[in-house]
């Protein structure tokens, strides 16, 4: 099925998103590293449980091009236990539920900040 006009426009805007909002990160697996431009995605939701207790749930993900994740000369898939370090030096652990975005050839990588 062909993309609708909104999908076409959204895909065309992706390179501009990396230019305008991209952050340089270091992706690492053991001693192998790659410097990648990625988009930081933070999602959150406010919840109230059945007891009336308020809680805020949040999730942080990094999105980057599949072709940019090259470690030791080989393209690899993100894996749990790998780390991402942002420009400020904050280190994040890659979590298990990595998602491959086929339409845009990107990885969506959920992370958890490493306690310092």
C-alpha positions in Angstrom: 0.0 0.0 0.0 1.4 3.4 -0.9 2.1 6.0 1.7 -0.4 8.7 2.3 0.6 12.4 1.9 1.2 12.8 5.6 3.6 9.7 5.7 5.5 11.0 2.7 5.9 14.4 4.3 7.0 12.9 7.7 9.6 10.7 6.1 10.9 13.7 4.1 11.3 15.6 7.3 13.5 13.0 9.1 16.9 14.3 7.8 16.0 17.8 9.0 15.1 16.4 12.4 18.6 14.9 12.8 20.2 18.2 11.7 18.1 20.4 13.9 17.5 18.3 17.0 20.1 15.5 16.7 22.6 14.9 19.5 26.0 13.3 19.2 26.2 10.1 21.3 28.7 7.3 21.7 27.3 3.8 21.4 29.5 1.2 23.0 29.7 -2.6 23.2 32.7 -3.7 25.3 35.7 -1.9 23.8 34.0 -1.1 20.4 32.4 2.3 20.0 30.6 4.3 17.3 29.9 8.0 17.3 26.3 8.6 16.1 23.9 11.5 15.7 20.6 10.4 17.4 17.3 11.9 18.5 16.4 11.8 22.2 12.8 10.8 22.8 11.2 11.1 26.2 7.7 9.8 26.8 5.8 10.2 30.0 2.4 9.5 31.4 0.6 10.5 34.7 -1.3 7.8 36.4 -3.5 7.5 39.5 -3.9 4.0 40.9 -7.0 2.6 42.5 -5.8 3.9 45.9 -5.6 7.5 44.6 -1.8 7.5 44.5 -0.3 9.7 41.8 2.6 8.4 39.8 4.5 9.5 36.8 5.9 6.9 34.4 8.5 7.9 31.9 10.6 6.2 29.2 13.7 7.5 27.4 14.7 6.2 24.0 17.3 7.1 21.5 16.5 6.9 17.7 19.2 6.7 15.1 19.8 5.4 11.6 20.5 1.7 11.3 23.4 2.3 9.0 25.2 4.4 11.6 25.6 1.5 14.1 28.8 0.0 13.0 31.1 -1.6 15.6 34.5 -3.1 14.7 33.8 -2.6 11.0 30.5 -4.5 11.0 26.9 -3.3 11.1 25.3 -4.6 14.3 21.9 -4.5 16.1 21.5 -2.8 19.4 21.6 -5.3 22.3 20.8 -5.2 26.0 24.0 -4.5 28.0 25.4 -2.0 25.4 25.8 1.6 26.6 25.1 5.0 25.2 26.9 8.1 26.5 25.5 11.5 25.6 27.5 14.7 25.1 27.1 15.6 28.8 28.8 12.3 29.8 25.6 10.7 31.1 25.7 6.9 30.6 22.6 4.9 29.7 22.1 1.1 29.6 20.4 -0.3 26.5 17.3 -2.2 27.4 15.9 -5.4 25.8 12.9 -4.1 23.8 14.8 -2.5 20.9 12.6 -1.7 17.9 13.6 -1.7 14.2 11.7 1.0 12.3 11.5 -0.5 8.9 9.8 2.4 7.1 12.7 4.8 8.0 15.6 2.4 8.5 16.1 3.5 12.1 16.6 1.9 15.5 14.4 3.0 18.5 16.5 2.0 21.5 15.0 2.3 25.0 17.5 3.1 27.7 17.8 3.4 31.5 20.2 6.0 33.0 23.1 4.3 34.9 23.2 5.4 38.5 26.3 7.4 39.2 
